[in-house]
Amino acid sequence: MDKKCVIAIDLDGTLAYWDEHLEDNNQYWKIGEPIMPMINLAKEHIKNGDKVIVFTARISNDNLSYMEMARLKKEIIDWCYYYIGEYLEVTNIKTRDINLFYDDKAIHVEKNTGRIIGDKL
């Protein structure tokens, strides 16, 4: 990519290893081990001048208080700094400025056609 972009990378299962048992046991504070190919990809985007943000549904949990949510967001930001070397923005909101989205659950759909591109589940 030549132009500088906003890159969203999903946290659980894409940037960090996700174990469903963490969710079952309400261990929202635990962030899995880094998935190094994605960590390296994030670093490459940053090196190229792109803005990388972390996208996660974790911070939309209705069972957490505002303070718990803030603590969780800080844990994610600190995790990013430790493994990526940058304090990254963390969000659960998809916005129009996102140019590229890496996610373990997404399927690529061709814009304005509904045609599925690539693998299907």
Secondary structure, 3 states (H helix, E strand, C coil): CCCCCEEEEECECCCECCCHHHHHCCCCCCCCCECHHHHHHHHHHHHCCCEEEEECHHHHCCCCCHHHHHHHHHHHHHHHHHHHCCCCEEECCCCCCCCEEECCCCCCECCCCCCECCCCC
